[in-house]
Amino acid sequence: MLRVYDNLIIDSDADAAKKISEPRELLLITCGLKQNSSVTASSIGDDGFLYCIQRGFRTRGGNALLPQEFKVRWRKKRDNIYPCLEFVTALLLSDMSPSDISEFFIL
């Protein structure tokens, strides 16, 4: 679980996520590999994964991030994708663009 500005980013696959009641002042963004997660990953490979926004949200600067996919590259494949999803979501909420994230090895 990670709080970024007025957003609460949680692992949608964890049992704790089912017990969290969303505070009214926070927007809940779920990260996971389930179809109903706000953000998910697909095409997970040795060089990275596709980060998929399934349900849009707004950044700190008020920019709308609509459903889309973009490549996130890493130097070494991770055993656990969930921290990666949370990290990329935090970058997006901080107004880093998907194209900027795709340009670099961020993980």
ROPATI-899197 format. One record per atom (N, C-alpha, C): x, y, z; atom name; residue in three letters. Coordinates in steps of 0.05 Angstrom, whole numbers, always signed. Layout:
BEGIN
X:X, Y:Y, Z:Z, atomo:CA, residuo:ALA .
...
***
This chain:
BEGIN
X:+17, Y:-23, Z:+0, atomo:N, residuo:MET .
X:+0, Y:+0, Z:+0, atomo:CA, residuo:MET .
X:+18, Y:+25, Z:+0, atomo:C, residuo:MET .
X:+11, Y:+44, Z:-17, atomo:N, residuo:LEU .
X:+27, Y:+68, Z:-20, atomo:CA, residuo:LEU .
X:+8, Y:+92, Z:-23, atomo:C, residuo:LEU .
X:+12, Y:+112, Z:-7, atomo:N, residuo:ARG .
X:-4, Y:+137, Z:-10, atomo:CA, residuo:ARG .
X:+12, Y:+157, Z:-26, atomo:C, residuo:ARG .
X:+1, Y:+167, Z:-48, atomo:N, residuo:VAL .
X:+14, Y:+187, Z:-65, atomo:CA, residuo:VAL .
X:-6, Y:+209, Z:-69, atomo:C, residuo:VAL .
X:+0, Y:+232, Z:-57, atomo:N, residuo:TYR .
X:-19, Y:+255, Z:-57, atomo:CA, residuo:TYR .
X:-46, Y:+246, Z:-47, atomo:C, residuo:TYR .
X:-67, Y:+249, Z:-62, atomo:N, residuo:ASP .
X:-94, Y:+242, Z:-53, atomo:CA, residuo:ASP .
X:-102, Y:+215, Z:-64, atomo:C, residuo:ASP .
X:-83, Y:+197, Z:-68, atomo:N, residuo:ASN .
X:-88, Y:+171, Z:-80, atomo:CA, residuo:ASN .
X:-77, Y:+149, Z:-61, atomo:C, residuo:ASN .
X:-91, Y:+127, Z:-60, atomo:N, residuo:LEU .
X:-81, Y:+104, Z:-46, atomo:CA, residuo:LEU .
X:-78, Y:+82, Z:-66, atomo:C, residuo:LEU .
X:-52, Y:+73, Z:-69, atomo:N, residuo:ILE .
X:-46, Y:+52, Z:-88, atomo:CA, residuo:ILE .
X:-43, Y:+26, Z:-73, atomo:C, residuo:ILE .
X:-59, Y:+6, Z:-80, atomo:N, residuo:ILE .
X:-58, Y:-20, Z:-66, atomo:CA, residuo:ILE .
X:-56, Y:-43, Z:-85, atomo:C, residuo:ILE .
X:-46, Y:-65, Z:-75, atomo:N, residuo:ASP .
X:-44, Y:-90, Z:-89, atomo:CA, residuo:ASP .
X:-72, Y:-103, Z:-89, atomo:C, residuo:ASP .
X:-85, Y:-104, Z:-112, atomo:N, residuo:SER .
X:-112, Y:-114, Z:-113, atomo:CA, residuo:SER .
X:-114, Y:-144, Z:-108, atomo:C, residuo:SER .
X:-92, Y:-158, Z:-109, atomo:N, residuo:ASP .
X:-92, Y:-187, Z:-106, atomo:CA, residuo:ASP .
X:-87, Y:-195, Z:-77, atomo:C, residuo:ASP .
X:-79, Y:-176, Z:-60, atomo:N, residuo:ALA .
X:-74, Y:-183, Z:-32, atomo:CA, residuo:ALA .
X:-100, Y:-184, Z:-16, atomo:C, residuo:ALA .
X:-100, Y:-201, Z:+5, atomo:N, residuo:ASP .
X:-123, Y:-203, Z:+22, atomo:CA, residuo:ASP .
X:-130, Y:-177, Z:+36, atomo:C, residuo:ASP .
X:-109, Y:-162, Z:+42, atomo:N, residuo:ALA .
X:-113, Y:-136, Z:+56, atomo:CA, residuo:ALA .
X:-129, Y:-117, Z:+39, atomo:C, residuo:ALA .
X:-127, Y:-118, Z:+13, atomo:N, residuo:ALA .
X:-142, Y:-100, Z:-5, atomo:CA, residuo:ALA .
X:-172, Y:-104, Z:-2, atomo:C, residuo:ALA .
X:-180, Y:-128, Z:+5, atomo:N, residuo:LYS .
X:-209, Y:-133, Z:+8, atomo:CA, residuo:LYS .
X:-220, Y:-121, Z:+34, atomo:C, residuo:LYS .
X:-202, Y:-116, Z:+53, atomo:N, residuo:LYS .
X:-210, Y:-105, Z:+79, atomo:CA, residuo:LYS .
X:-209, Y:-75, Z:+81, atomo:C, residuo:LYS .
X:-196, Y:-62, Z:+62, atomo:N, residuo:ILE .
X:-193, Y:-33, Z:+63, atomo:CA, residuo:ILE .
X:-219, Y:-19, Z:+54, atomo:C, residuo:ILE .
X:-228, Y:-2, Z:+71, atomo:N, residuo:SER .
X:-251, Y:+15, Z:+63, atomo:CA, residuo:SER .
X:-239, Y:+41, Z:+54, atomo:C, residuo:SER .
X:-245, Y:+49, Z:+30, atomo:N, residuo:GLU .
X:-233, Y:+72, Z:+17, atomo:CA, residuo:GLU .
X:-240, Y:+98, Z:+32, atomo:C, residuo:GLU .
X:-220, Y:+112, Z:+43, atomo:N, residuo:PRO .
X:-226, Y:+138, Z:+55, atomo:CA, residuo:PRO .
X:-238, Y:+157, Z:+34, atomo:C, residuo:PRO .
X:-258, Y:+172, Z:+42, atomo:N, residuo:ARG .
X:-272, Y:+189, Z:+23, atomo:CA, residuo:ARG .
X:-254, Y:+209, Z:+9, atomo:C, residuo:ARG .
X:-233, Y:+218, Z:+22, atomo:N, residuo:GLU .
X:-216, Y:+238, Z:+10, atomo:CA, residuo:GLU .
X:-194, Y:+226, Z:-8, atomo:C, residuo:GLU .
X:-192, Y:+200, Z:-10, atomo:N, residuo:LEU .
X:-172, Y:+187, Z:-26, atomo:CA, residuo:LEU .
X:-184, Y:+172, Z:-50, atomo:C, residuo:LEU .
X:-170, Y:+173, Z:-72, atomo:N, residuo:LEU .
X:-178, Y:+157, Z:-95, atomo:CA, residuo:LEU .
X:-163, Y:+131, Z:-93, atomo:C, residuo:LEU .
X:-177, Y:+109, Z:-95, atomo:N, residuo:LEU .
X:-165, Y:+83, Z:-94, atomo:CA, residuo:LEU .
X:-156, Y:+74, Z:-122, atomo:C, residuo:LEU .
X:-131, Y:+67, Z:-125, atomo:N, residuo:ILE .
X:-120, Y:+56, Z:-150, atomo:CA, residuo:ILE .
X:-109, Y:+28, Z:-144, atomo:C, residuo:ILE .
X:-121, Y:+8, Z:-156, atomo:N, residuo:THR .
X:-113, Y:-19, Z:-151, atomo:CA, residuo:THR .
X:-93, Y:-29, Z:-172, atomo:C, residuo:THR .
X:-72, Y:-42, Z:-163, atomo:N, residuo:CYS .
X:-52, Y:-53, Z:-180, atomo:CA, residuo:CYS .
X:-53, Y:-84, Z:-177, atomo:C, residuo:CYS .
X:-53, Y:-98, Z:-200, atomo:N, residuo:GLY .
X:-53, Y:-127, Z:-198, atomo:CA, residuo:GLY .
X:-55, Y:-139, Z:-225, atomo:C, residuo:GLY .
X:-58, Y:-165, Z:-225, atomo:N, residuo:LEU .
X:-60, Y:-180, Z:-250, atomo:CA, residuo:LEU .
X:-88, Y:-189, Z:-256, atomo:C, residuo:LEU .
X:-107, Y:-178, Z:-240, atomo:N, residuo:LYS .
X:-135, Y:-185, Z:-245, atomo:CA, residuo:LYS .
X:-148, Y:-166, Z:-265, atomo:C, residuo:LYS .
X:-168, Y:-175, Z:-278, atomo:N, residuo:GLN .
X:-182, Y:-159, Z:-298, atomo:CA, residuo:GLN .
X:-195, Y:-134, Z:-287, atomo:C, residuo:GLN .
X:-202, Y:-134, Z:-261, atomo:N, residuo:ASN .
X:-216, Y:-111, Z:-250, atomo:CA, residuo:ASN .
X:-197, Y:-91, Z:-236, atomo:C, residuo:ASN .
X:-170, Y:-95, Z:-239, atomo:N, residuo:SER .
X:-151, Y:-77, Z:-227, atomo:CA, residuo:SER .
X:-150, Y:-51, Z:-243, atomo:C, residuo:SER .
X:-145, Y:-29, Z:-230, atomo:N, residuo:SER .
X:-142, Y:-3, Z:-244, atomo:CA, residuo:SER .
X:-119, Y:-4, Z:-263, atomo:C, residuo:SER .
X:-96, Y:-15, Z:-254, atomo:N, residuo:VAL .
X:-73, Y:-18, Z:-272, atomo:CA, residuo:VAL .
X:-63, Y:-47, Z:-269, atomo:C, residuo:VAL .
X:-52, Y:-57, Z:-291, atomo:N, residuo:THR .
X:-43, Y:-84, Z:-292, atomo:CA, residuo:THR .
X:-18, Y:-86, Z:-311, atomo:C, residuo:THR .
X:-8, Y:-109, Z:-313, atomo:N, residuo:ALA .
X:+15, Y:-114, Z:-331, atomo:CA, residuo:ALA .
X:+8, Y:-137, Z:-350, atomo:C, residuo:ALA .
X:+19, Y:-135, Z:-374, atomo:N, residuo:SER .
X:+17, Y:-156, Z:-393, atomo:CA, residuo:SER .
X:+43, Y:-160, Z:-408, atomo:C, residuo:SER .
X:+46, Y:-181, Z:-422, atomo:N, residuo:SER .
X:+71, Y:-186, Z:-438, atomo:CA, residuo:SER .
X:+95, Y:-183, Z:-420, atomo:C, residuo:SER .
X:+96, Y:-196, Z:-397, atomo:N, residuo:ILE .
X:+118, Y:-194, Z:-379, atomo:CA, residuo:ILE .
X:+141, Y:-211, Z:-390, atomo:C, residuo:ILE .
X:+164, Y:-198, Z:-394, atomo:N, residuo:GLY .
X:+187, Y:-212, Z:-406, atomo:CA, residuo:GLY .
X:+213, Y:-205, Z:-392, atomo:C, residuo:GLY .
X:+235, Y:-214, Z:-403, atomo:N, residuo:ASP .
X:+261, Y:-209, Z:-392, atomo:CA, residuo:ASP .
X:+269, Y:-180, Z:-393, atomo:C, residuo:ASP .
X:+259, Y:-165, Z:-413, atomo:N, residuo:ASP .
X:+267, Y:-138, Z:-417, atomo:CA, residuo:ASP .
X:+247, Y:-117, Z:-406, atomo:C, residuo:ASP .
X:+224, Y:-126, Z:-396, atomo:N, residuo:GLY .
X:+204, Y:-108, Z:-385, atomo:CA, residuo:GLY .
X:+176, Y:-119, Z:-388, atomo:C, residuo:GLY .
X:+157, Y:-101, Z:-387, atomo:N, residuo:PHE .
X:+129, Y:-109, Z:-388, atomo:CA, residuo:PHE .
X:+112, Y:-86, Z:-400, atomo:C, residuo:PHE .
X:+88, Y:-93, Z:-408, atomo:N, residuo:LEU .
X:+69, Y:-72, Z:-416, atomo:CA, residuo:LEU .
X:+53, Y:-64, Z:-392, atomo:C, residuo:LEU .
X:+54, Y:-38, Z:-385, atomo:N, residuo:TYR .
X:+39, Y:-27, Z:-363, atomo:CA, residuo:TYR .
X:+12, Y:-19, Z:-375, atomo:C, residuo:TYR .
X:-10, Y:-28, Z:-364, atomo:N, residuo:CYS .
X:-36, Y:-24, Z:-375, atomo:CA, residuo:CYS .
X:-54, Y:-8, Z:-356, atomo:C, residuo:CYS .
X:-63, Y:+16, Z:-364, atomo:N, residuo:ILE .
X:-83, Y:+31, Z:-348, atomo:CA, residuo:ILE .
X:-110, Y:+21, Z:-358, atomo:C, residuo:ILE .
X:-125, Y:+8, Z:-341, atomo:N, residuo:GLN .
X:-151, Y:-3, Z:-348, atomo:CA, residuo:GLN .
X:-173, Y:+16, Z:-340, atomo:C, residuo:GLN .
X:-169, Y:+32, Z:-320, atomo:N, residuo:ARG .
X:-188, Y:+52, Z:-310, atomo:CA, residuo:ARG .
X:-173, Y:+78, Z:-306, atomo:C, residuo:ARG .
X:-180, Y:+98, Z:-321, atomo:N, residuo:GLY .
X:-166, Y:+123, Z:-321, atomo:CA, residuo:GLY .
X:-166, Y:+137, Z:-293, atomo:C, residuo:GLY .
X:-146, Y:+155, Z:-290, atomo:N, residuo:PHE .
X:-144, Y:+171, Z:-265, atomo:CA, residuo:PHE .
X:-130, Y:+197, Z:-272, atomo:C, residuo:PHE .
X:-130, Y:+216, Z:-253, atomo:N, residuo:ARG .
X:-117, Y:+242, Z:-257, atomo:CA, residuo:ARG .
X:-91, Y:+244, Z:-242, atomo:C, residuo:ARG .
X:-72, Y:+259, Z:-254, atomo:N, residuo:THR .
X:-46, Y:+263, Z:-241, atomo:CA, residuo:THR .
X:-48, Y:+286, Z:-221, atomo:C, residuo:THR .
X:-27, Y:+290, Z:-207, atomo:N, residuo:ARG .
X:-26, Y:+313, Z:-188, atomo:CA, residuo:ARG .
X:-31, Y:+339, Z:-202, atomo:C, residuo:ARG .
X:-22, Y:+342, Z:-226, atomo:N, residuo:GLY .
X:-26, Y:+367, Z:-242, atomo:CA, residuo:GLY .
X:-53, Y:+369, Z:-255, atomo:C, residuo:GLY .
X:-70, Y:+348, Z:-251, atomo:N, residuo:GLY .
X:-97, Y:+349, Z:-263, atomo:CA, residuo:GLY .
X:-99, Y:+337, Z:-290, atomo:C, residuo:GLY .
X:-78, Y:+326, Z:-301, atomo:N, residuo:ASN .
X:-79, Y:+313, Z:-327, atomo:CA, residuo:ASN .
X:-93, Y:+286, Z:-326, atomo:C, residuo:ASN .
X:-110, Y:+281, Z:-345, atomo:N, residuo:ALA .
X:-124, Y:+256, Z:-346, atomo:CA, residuo:ALA .
X:-107, Y:+235, Z:-359, atomo:C, residuo:ALA .
X:-105, Y:+212, Z:-346, atomo:N, residuo:LEU .
X:-91, Y:+189, Z:-358, atomo:CA, residuo:LEU .
X:-113, Y:+169, Z:-365, atomo:C, residuo:LEU .
X:-119, Y:+166, Z:-391, atomo:N, residuo:LEU .
X:-140, Y:+149, Z:-400, atomo:CA, residuo:LEU .
X:-129, Y:+121, Z:-405, atomo:C, residuo:LEU .
X:-146, Y:+101, Z:-407, atomo:N, residuo:PRO .
X:-137, Y:+74, Z:-412, atomo:CA, residuo:PRO .
X:-117, Y:+73, Z:-435, atomo:C, residuo:PRO .
X:-95, Y:+59, Z:-430, atomo:N, residuo:GLN .
X:-73, Y:+57, Z:-450, atomo:CA, residuo:GLN .
X:-53, Y:+37, Z:-441, atomo:C, residuo:GLN .
X:-35, Y:+29, Z:-458, atomo:N, residuo:GLU .
X:-13, Y:+11, Z:-452, atomo:CA, residuo:GLU .
X:+13, Y:+24, Z:-461, atomo:C, residuo:GLU .
X:+34, Y:+20, Z:-446, atomo:N, residuo:PHE .
X:+61, Y:+28, Z:-455, atomo:CA, residuo:PHE .
X:+82, Y:+10, Z:-442, atomo:C, residuo:PHE .
X:+105, Y:+9, Z:-455, atomo:N, residuo:LYS .
X:+126, Y:-8, Z:-447, atomo:CA, residuo:LYS .
X:+142, Y:+4, Z:-423, atomo:C, residuo:LYS .
X:+148, Y:-13, Z:-404, atomo:N, residuo:VAL .
X:+165, Y:-7, Z:-381, atomo:CA, residuo:VAL .
X:+189, Y:-26, Z:-383, atomo:C, residuo:VAL .
X:+213, Y:-15, Z:-385, atomo:N, residuo:ARG .
X:+236, Y:-32, Z:-388, atomo:CA, residuo:ARG .
X:+251, Y:-35, Z:-361, atomo:C, residuo:ARG .
X:+262, Y:-58, Z:-358, atomo:N, residuo:TRP .
X:+279, Y:-63, Z:-334, atomo:CA, residuo:TRP .
X:+305, Y:-78, Z:-343, atomo:C, residuo:TRP .
X:+325, Y:-76, Z:-326, atomo:N, residuo:ARG .
X:+350, Y:-89, Z:-332, atomo:CA, residuo:ARG .
X:+349, Y:-119, Z:-325, atomo:C, residuo:ARG .
X:+333, Y:-126, Z:-305, atomo:N, residuo:LYS .
X:+331, Y:-154, Z:-296, atomo:CA, residuo:LYS .
X:+302, Y:-159, Z:-289, atomo:C, residuo:LYS .
X:+292, Y:-182, Z:-299, atomo:N, residuo:LYS .
X:+264, Y:-190, Z:-294, atomo:CA, residuo:LYS .
X:+259, Y:-193, Z:-264, atomo:C, residuo:LYS .
X:+237, Y:-182, Z:-254, atomo:N, residuo:ARG .
X:+230, Y:-183, Z:-226, atomo:CA, residuo:ARG .
X:+213, Y:-208, Z:-220, atomo:C, residuo:ARG .
X:+217, Y:-218, Z:-196, atomo:N, residuo:ASP .
X:+201, Y:-241, Z:-187, atomo:CA, residuo:ASP .
X:+173, Y:-231, Z:-179, atomo:C, residuo:ASP .
X:+171, Y:-206, Z:-170, atomo:N, residuo:ASN .
X:+146, Y:-195, Z:-160, atomo:CA, residuo:ASN .
X:+140, Y:-170, Z:-176, atomo:C, residuo:ASN .
X:+119, Y:-170, Z:-192, atomo:N, residuo:ILE .
X:+112, Y:-147, Z:-209, atomo:CA, residuo:ILE .
X:+98, Y:-125, Z:-194, atomo:C, residuo:ILE .
X:+86, Y:-131, Z:-171, atomo:N, residuo:TYR .
X:+69, Y:-112, Z:-157, atomo:CA, residuo:TYR .
X:+83, Y:-86, Z:-148, atomo:C, residuo:TYR .
X:+107, Y:-87, Z:-137, atomo:N, residuo:PRO .
X:+121, Y:-62, Z:-130, atomo:CA, residuo:PRO .
X:+127, Y:-46, Z:-156, atomo:C, residuo:PRO .
X:+132, Y:-59, Z:-178, atomo:N, residuo:CYS .
X:+137, Y:-45, Z:-203, atomo:CA, residuo:CYS .
X:+112, Y:-30, Z:-212, atomo:C, residuo:CYS .
X:+89, Y:-43, Z:-210, atomo:N, residuo:LEU .
X:+64, Y:-29, Z:-217, atomo:CA, residuo:LEU .
X:+59, Y:-5, Z:-200, atomo:C, residuo:LEU .
X:+64, Y:-8, Z:-174, atomo:N, residuo:GLU .
X:+60, Y:+14, Z:-155, atomo:CA, residuo:GLU .
X:+79, Y:+37, Z:-161, atomo:C, residuo:GLU .
X:+104, Y:+30, Z:-167, atomo:N, residuo:PHE .
X:+125, Y:+51, Z:-173, atomo:CA, residuo:PHE .
X:+118, Y:+67, Z:-198, atomo:C, residuo:PHE .
X:+110, Y:+53, Z:-219, atomo:N, residuo:VAL .
X:+103, Y:+67, Z:-244, atomo:CA, residuo:VAL .
X:+78, Y:+84, Z:-239, atomo:C, residuo:VAL .
X:+59, Y:+74, Z:-224, atomo:N, residuo:THR .
X:+34, Y:+89, Z:-218, atomo:CA, residuo:THR .
X:+42, Y:+114, Z:-203, atomo:C, residuo:THR .
X:+60, Y:+112, Z:-184, atomo:N, residuo:ALA .
X:+69, Y:+136, Z:-169, atomo:CA, residuo:ALA .
X:+82, Y:+156, Z:-187, atomo:C, residuo:ALA .
X:+98, Y:+147, Z:-206, atomo:N, residuo:LEU .
X:+111, Y:+165, Z:-225, atomo:CA, residuo:LEU .
X:+90, Y:+179, Z:-242, atomo:C, residuo:LEU .
X:+70, Y:+165, Z:-252, atomo:N, residuo:LEU .
X:+49, Y:+177, Z:-268, atomo:CA, residuo:LEU .
X:+33, Y:+197, Z:-252, atomo:C, residuo:LEU .
X:+27, Y:+191, Z:-227, atomo:N, residuo:LEU .
X:+12, Y:+209, Z:-210, atomo:CA, residuo:LEU .
X:+28, Y:+235, Z:-205, atomo:C, residuo:LEU .
X:+55, Y:+233, Z:-207, atomo:N, residuo:SER .
X:+72, Y:+256, Z:-203, atomo:CA, residuo:SER .
X:+77, Y:+271, Z:-229, atomo:C, residuo:SER .
X:+61, Y:+265, Z:-249, atomo:N, residuo:ASP .
X:+61, Y:+279, Z:-275, atomo:CA, residuo:ASP .
X:+84, Y:+271, Z:-294, atomo:C, residuo:ASP .
X:+97, Y:+248, Z:-289, atomo:N, residuo:MET .
X:+116, Y:+238, Z:-309, atomo:CA, residuo:MET .
X:+100, Y:+225, Z:-331, atomo:C, residuo:MET .
X:+107, Y:+231, Z:-356, atomo:N, residuo:SER .
X:+91, Y:+221, Z:-378, atomo:CA, residuo:SER .
X:+98, Y:+192, Z:-385, atomo:C, residuo:SER .
X:+79, Y:+177, Z:-396, atomo:N, residuo:PRO .
X:+84, Y:+149, Z:-404, atomo:CA, residuo:PRO .
X:+108, Y:+148, Z:-423, atomo:C, residuo:PRO .
X:+110, Y:+167, Z:-442, atomo:N, residuo:SER .
X:+133, Y:+166, Z:-461, atomo:CA, residuo:SER .
X:+159, Y:+170, Z:-447, atomo:C, residuo:SER .
X:+160, Y:+187, Z:-426, atomo:N, residuo:ASP .
X:+185, Y:+190, Z:-411, atomo:CA, residuo:ASP .
X:+192, Y:+164, Z:-396, atomo:C, residuo:ASP .
X:+172, Y:+151, Z:-385, atomo:N, residuo:ILE .
X:+177, Y:+126, Z:-370, atomo:CA, residuo:ILE .
X:+187, Y:+105, Z:-389, atomo:C, residuo:ILE .
X:+176, Y:+104, Z:-413, atomo:N, residuo:SER .
X:+183, Y:+83, Z:-433, atomo:CA, residuo:SER .
X:+212, Y:+87, Z:-444, atomo:C, residuo:SER .
X:+222, Y:+111, Z:-443, atomo:N, residuo:GLU .
X:+248, Y:+117, Z:-454, atomo:CA, residuo:GLU .
X:+271, Y:+106, Z:-438, atomo:C, residuo:GLU .
X:+268, Y:+102, Z:-413, atomo:N, residuo:PHE .
X:+290, Y:+95, Z:-395, atomo:CA, residuo:PHE .
X:+286, Y:+67, Z:-382, atomo:C, residuo:PHE .
X:+307, Y:+55, Z:-373, atomo:N, residuo:PHE .
X:+305, Y:+32, Z:-356, atomo:CA, residuo:PHE .
X:+300, Y:+43, Z:-328, atomo:C, residuo:PHE .
X:+275, Y:+41, Z:-319, atomo:N, residuo:ILE .
X:+269, Y:+53, Z:-293, atomo:CA, residuo:ILE .
X:+271, Y:+33, Z:-271, atomo:C, residuo:ILE .
X:+272, Y:+8, Z:-277, atomo:N, residuo:LEU .
X:+272, Y:-12, Z:-256, atomo:CA, residuo:LEU .
X:+296, Y:-30, Z:-258, atomo:C, residuo:LEU .
***
